Amino acid sequence: MNESIFYYSEVNDWGEVVYYPTGSGVALLLFLIFAVITLALVLSAIEGKKAAGIDTADPDARIPLPANPLKMSAKQLTFCAVSIALGMVLSEIKLYHFPTGGSITLVSMLMVTLPGYLFGPGAGLFSAVGYGLLQLLIDPYVLYPGQLVLDYILAFGLLGLSGFFWLKKYGLIKGYLVGVTGRFLMSFLSGWIFFGAYAWDGWSPWAYSLVYNAIYIYAEALLTVVILALPPVRNAIRAVRNFAHQ
């Protein structure tokens, strides 16, 4: 076993060298999670102040905000933290788990996109990165430094692209699908570059990664969009958004 200040490595049952955080690594990840969420609430509060009262095609996008944007910081932080926590819990409810990694979960990606829908791209991107760091802390599977960046920071972080649609008509569904596509692209690159050896017989690494990641990511996306189309769900999310901005 090799160990440094922030991580140690072990050889797993498949002969792979896998890296895990040490106590110092855990402390660093927790600090980074706190830092990115704090930055998220500050940026999103400033953006929210700029967007207050904007009339858009979506009647739910007219959001009354207080004159002092930092007045909402505690509430925003709470919503971001709860969304991340719900995402972590739902990510453990696996409707199907692929043997070589990747799962269809119970709408966990939706929870990660909610801060962006509620508060804009600042909260969306940084909260999603915080979620990725938390996944790295709790359930790491790291073979290479570049794979860590693609699979945990960028793949999950790009779910926060949902925030760029927070004032658009049908912004939640549009933002969710764009965020999911961002995650898919990063997971595809990771699979192509780092896991090509697992390609099915007769498949090139890029084709294998494209199909493999599309199956579990977009299967969950399809399930989520169907759920979001239900009137009770739409009403519940609208109520949550109104409460977040009262």
C-alpha positions in Angstrom: 0.0 0.0 0.0 1.3 3.5 -1.0 0.3 6.5 1.1 0.7 10.2 0.9 -0.8 13.1 2.9 -4.1 13.2 1.1 -4.6 9.7 -0.4 -3.5 6.1 -0.2 -3.6 3.4 -2.9 -4.6 -0.3 -2.8 -4.8 -3.1 -5.3 -8.5 -4.3 -5.7 -9.8 -7.7 -6.5 -9.4 -7.0 -10.3 -5.7 -6.1 -9.9 -6.4 -2.4 -10.3 -4.6 0.3 -8.3 -7.4 2.3 -6.7 -6.9 5.5 -4.7 -8.8 6.5 -1.5 -8.6 9.7 0.6 -6.8 9.6 3.9 -8.0 11.6 7.0 -6.3 14.7 5.7 -7.8 14.0 2.3 -11.3 13.8 3.8 -10.8 17.1 5.7 -9.6 18.7 2.4 -12.7 17.5 0.5 -15.0 18.7 3.2 -13.4 22.1 3.2 -13.7 22.2 -0.6 -17.4 21.2 -0.5 -18.1 24.0 2.1 -16.1 26.5 0.0 -17.8 25.8 -3.3 -21.3 25.9 -1.8 -20.5 29.2 0.0 -19.3 30.7 -3.2 -22.4 29.3 -4.9 -24.8 31.1 -2.6 -23.0 34.4 -2.9 -22.9 34.3 -6.7 -26.4 33.1 -7.0 -27.7 35.8 -4.6 -26.0 38.5 -6.7 -27.5 37.0 -9.9 -30.8 36.7 -8.3 -30.8 40.4 -7.4 -30.1 41.2 -11.1 -32.9 38.9 -12.3 -35.5 40.0 -9.7 -38.7 40.9 -11.4 -37.6 39.9 -14.9 -40.6 39.1 -17.0 -40.1 36.0 -19.1 -42.1 33.4 -21.0 -42.4 31.4 -17.9 -44.7 32.9 -15.3 -42.8 31.1 -12.5 -39.6 32.9 -13.6 -40.8 36.2 -12.1 -39.0 36.0 -8.8 -39.4 38.7 -6.1 -36.1 39.0 -4.2 -35.0 41.3 -1.4 -33.0 44.4 -2.1 -30.0 43.0 -0.2 -29.0 39.8 -2.0 -26.9 38.5 0.9 -30.1 38.5 3.1 -31.0 35.2 1.5 -27.7 33.5 2.0 -28.7 31.2 4.9 -31.8 30.0 3.0 -29.9 29.5 -0.2 -27.2 27.5 1.6 -29.9 25.4 3.2 -31.6 24.6 -0.1 -28.2 23.8 -1.8 -27.2 21.5 1.1 -30.6 19.7 1.2 -30.5 19.2 -2.6 -27.0 17.7 -2.4 -28.0 15.5 0.5 -31.1 14.2 -1.3 -29.0 13.5 -4.3 -26.6 11.4 -2.3 -29.5 9.5 -0.7 -31.3 8.8 -3.9 -28.0 7.8 -5.6 -27.9 4.9 -3.3 -31.4 3.7 -4.5 -30.2 1.9 -7.6 -32.9 0.7 -9.9 -30.2 -1.1 -11.9 -26.5 -1.3 -11.3 -24.1 -2.2 -14.1 -21.4 -4.7 -13.0 -18.6 -2.5 -14.4 -19.9 0.8 -13.0 -22.8 3.2 -13.6 -26.3 3.0 -12.2 -29.8 4.0 -13.0 -30.9 5.7 -9.8 -34.1 7.2 -8.4 -33.9 10.7 -9.9 -30.6 11.6 -8.1 -29.4 13.8 -10.9 -32.6 15.8 -10.7 -31.8 16.8 -7.1 -28.3 18.0 -8.2 -29.8 20.2 -10.9 -32.4 21.9 -8.5 -30.0 24.5 -7.0 -29.4 25.8 -10.5 -33.2 25.9 -11.3 -33.9 27.7 -8.0 -31.0 30.2 -7.9 -29.3 30.4 -11.2 -26.0 29.2 -12.7 -23.8 30.3 -9.8 -25.5 28.0 -7.4 -26.1 25.3 -10.0 -22.4 24.9 -11.0 -20.8 25.2 -7.6 -23.4 23.0 -5.9 -23.0 20.3 -8.5 -19.2 20.4 -8.1 -19.8 20.1 -4.3 -21.9 17.0 -5.0 -19.1 15.5 -7.1 -16.6 16.1 -4.3 -19.0 14.5 -1.8 -19.3 11.4 -4.1 -15.5 11.3 -4.3 -15.4 11.4 -0.5 -18.0 8.7 0.1 -17.7 6.3 -2.8 -14.4 6.9 -4.7 -13.3 4.8 -7.6 -10.1 6.5 -8.9 -7.5 4.9 -11.1 -5.9 8.0 -12.6 -5.8 11.7 -11.7 -7.3 12.7 -15.0 -10.2 10.2 -14.5 -10.9 11.8 -11.1 -11.3 15.2 -12.8 -13.6 13.9 -15.5 -15.7 11.5 -13.5 -16.2 13.5 -10.3 -15.5 17.2 -10.8 -16.6 17.8 -14.4 -19.2 15.0 -15.0 -21.2 15.9 -11.8 -20.3 19.6 -12.0 -21.8 20.0 -15.4 -25.2 19.0 -14.0 -25.1 22.6 -12.7 -25.6 23.8 -16.3 -29.3 23.7 -15.4 -28.9 27.1 -13.8 -28.5 28.8 -17.2 -32.2 28.0 -17.9 -33.7 29.1 -14.6 -35.6 32.0 -16.2 -36.6 30.1 -19.3 -40.0 28.5 -20.1 -39.9 24.9 -19.1 -36.5 25.8 -17.6 -36.4 22.8 -15.2 -36.7 20.2 -17.9 -34.5 22.0 -20.4 -31.8 22.7 -17.8 -32.0 19.1 -16.5 -31.5 17.7 -20.0 -28.6 20.0 -20.8 -26.9 19.2 -17.4 -27.4 15.5 -18.0 -25.9 15.8 -21.5 -22.9 17.6 -19.9 -22.4 14.7 -17.5 -22.7 12.2 -20.3 -20.0 13.9 -22.4 -17.6 13.8 -19.5 -18.4 10.2 -18.7 -18.0 9.3 -22.3 -14.5 10.9 -22.5 -13.5 9.1 -19.3 -14.7 5.7 -20.5 -13.0 6.2 -23.9 -9.7 7.4 -22.5 -9.4 5.4 -19.2 -11.6 2.3 -19.5 -11.2 1.3 -23.1 -9.8 -2.0 -22.0 -13.2 -3.0 -20.8 -14.8 -2.6 -24.3 -17.0 -5.4 -25.5 -15.6 -7.8 -28.0 -15.5 -6.3 -31.4 -16.3 -2.8 -30.1 -13.9 0.2 -30.3 -13.3 2.0 -27.0 -15.1 5.2 -28.1 -18.2 3.3 -29.3 -18.3 1.2 -26.2 -18.0 4.2 -23.9 -20.7 6.1 -26.0 -23.3 3.3 -25.8 -22.4 2.2 -22.2 -22.7 5.6 -20.6 -25.7 6.6 -22.7 -27.7 3.5 -21.5 -27.6 4.3 -17.8 -27.5 8.1 -17.9 -30.3 8.6 -20.4 -32.4 5.8 -19.0 -32.6 7.7 -15.7 -33.1 11.0 -17.6 -36.1 9.5 -19.4 -37.6 8.3 -16.2 -37.1 11.7 -14.6 -38.7 13.6 -17.4 -41.7 11.4 -17.2 -42.0 12.1 -13.5 -41.5 15.8 -14.0 -44.4 15.8 -16.5 -46.8 14.7 -13.8 -49.0 17.7 -12.6 -48.5 17.0 -8.9 -44.8 17.0 -9.3 -44.8 20.2 -11.3 -47.0 21.8 -8.6 -44.7 20.6 -5.8 -41.6 22.0 -7.5 -43.3 25.3 -8.2 -44.2 25.5 -4.5 -40.6 24.8 -3.5 -39.3 27.5 -5.8 -41.8 30.1 -4.5 -40.9 29.2 -0.9 -37.2 29.5 -1.7 -37.7 33.1 -2.9 -40.2 34.3 -0.3 
